[in-house]
């Protein structure tokens, strides 16, 4: 198969999935002008993946292409039934044209990033071994939870649902994982761009702007969320600061001429590590380096959730503006309004959908659950407050302190919390969170002596704070437009503020809180010097997404219509700076896009480890299930564990620091390190047999990396304990006999 046929095979599956659930998507996004079309692909993937995960965990259906096909057919039948009842509402000339535009944008985005990724497709470097290994382990699993390939027989203790989604699409498409890994990266980019487009389009179209203006707004939204960097790119116009982990204010550097063909020594990762000992990434950086981590895999879910809340928000305001009489009761209990008012038909179906999205976030990227549960509280709480204000005409204080208002809030958010817990229970029973407490930055000495009060940690010498100029550099772009939004609302506060402006204010408020939190608290993990890195990383990543949506809205709804020369000029300059980032990042990582390699993520093995490549091919073609294979054990971010990562076969121990993080203590994985060394180096057959039995090792892999890692390697014993099943010039694979002395 060539890359073009592989691409269309993958795209075809995504198209089928989206069309199969469009009716239910259109029902959920009834207030959207595009009926939420682009989110139908995301919703279809989530539903099928979740059902497969649920049935696989309960051992009802095995994880197979047949099971997935049955689930897809069932989902399709349900949506045909919905379509027959709602086709007049979901299909009209206007929505069909917009759907065609969105599908075309999705196809182009998918094709562009597939092409870019094909210039350096290697599933190697950073944490790609981890992500690829998870996917391959899931693909080899018959039931769930999947085995941790680096610490068998225990299950993966990581938020791996996004990796499971990748495995589901891999099985549905019938493509090998070395292709689907890179295609999934491209798909995430396409979902991010077009999902943001849909949100931006509907925000502006709800203000009754033209279709052309709304499409421009959608494109600006997609570009800011999926393509733009932050303002740190401005350092490309100055001499580079050294070392790269010790930034200085811009005014301490000399200006240096710059053009699009040179970079002045600018290193694109600096924009994500500008604040020392922290991480503050954003989507385009994630797409460039292409680690399939939870925060990236969750972007389509996040955007779909934001869009769904926006749909509810717009539906409420449109119904109150038109004084629409909505039914108080319905024969279907899921459709009955939770409130006695007819102005907001918020029903149990909304609760279930919100809870489902939140549970998926929890299983894909844990902290996103808390972030977007808080957004849910802000949005629904505001709507509930507005409802009470319109119905009872009470003042702010009276409403907030109203017993009925508090009761309704508890009813809604308590139900969402409990339902989300139930949805995520199949995952939660096998998952132990990594966090060991909430740390307080710059705690007083008297508290550091106590150390801990409940979940709160007070650790000495933990007082990292961001310099004001660092925060300004990273977020000045966004808050320029936030300031414009604030001025606009202040000038128009006497008139009725449109729903979209209020929604953007809520997004801004939450984003600002996410930026502030890491300056005061951190979630404790195993990293001693970078103790607030992951906290800042996970929170500000979401802040970047939401603030990008807000900025695109302000540009489209305020800056462009008002045509203020100064504001427009500053906007152009700011956009030019943030859109320089992908030029640096893509050209650096993908070698200026000069050499097309292809989308096979394991092709690099053919030149770097040709004999390992041949052995890996043999393993994938001849070994079924998940027997344990012994290979050399090495540090994180190295090429050790290349066999387990590329095959999905578990090995005795993988990257130690990662297992330390996932298991909560170094003492848990550490004993396996000398055991692996002993297995390779001992000449004592009984000692080797006992350790092989202890870890249930069925295959032993000996290649150049094993010989280099263990210079005293004793290979003869494996011939007594089993036999050779594969051999090339530099690689030998032994299969261990079930019992010592028996034939294989």
Secondary structure, DSSP 8 states (H G I E B T S, - for coil): --HHHHHHHHHHHHHHHHHHTHHHHHHHTTTSTTTTTTHHHHHHHHHHHHHHHHHHHTTSS-SSHHHHHHHHHHHHHHHHHHHHHHHHHH--HHHHHHHHHHHHHHHHHHHHHHHHHTTS----STTHHHHHHHHHHHHH-SSSS-B-TTSTTSB--S--HHHHHHHHHHHHHT--HHHHHHHHHHHHHHHHHHHHHHHHHHHHHTTT--HHHHHHHHHHHHHHHHT---GGGGGGGB---SSTTS---GGGS-B----TT--TT--GGGGGS-STT-----HHHHHHH----HHHHTHHHHHHHHHHHHHHHHHHHHHHHHT----S--SSGGGSBSSS-SS---BHHHHHHHHHHHHHHHHHSHHHHHHHHHHHHHHHHHHHHHHHHHHH---HHHHHT-HHHHHHHHHHHHHHHHHHHHHHHHHHTT-------EEETT--HHHHHH-EETTEE--TT------HHHHHHHHHHHHHHHHHHHHHHHHTTTS---HHHHHHHHHHHHHHHHHHHTTTEEE--S-SS-TTHHHHHHHHHHHHHHHHHHHHHHIIIIIHHHT-HHHHHHHHHHHHHHTTHHHHHHHHHTGGG-----S-TTTHHHHHSHHHHHHHHHHHHH--TT-EEE-----TTSSTTHHHHHH----S---HHHHHHHHS-HHHHHHHHHHHHHHHH---HHHHHHHHHHTTEEEEEE-HHHHHH-TT---HHHHHHEEEEEE-SS-EEEEE-SSTT---
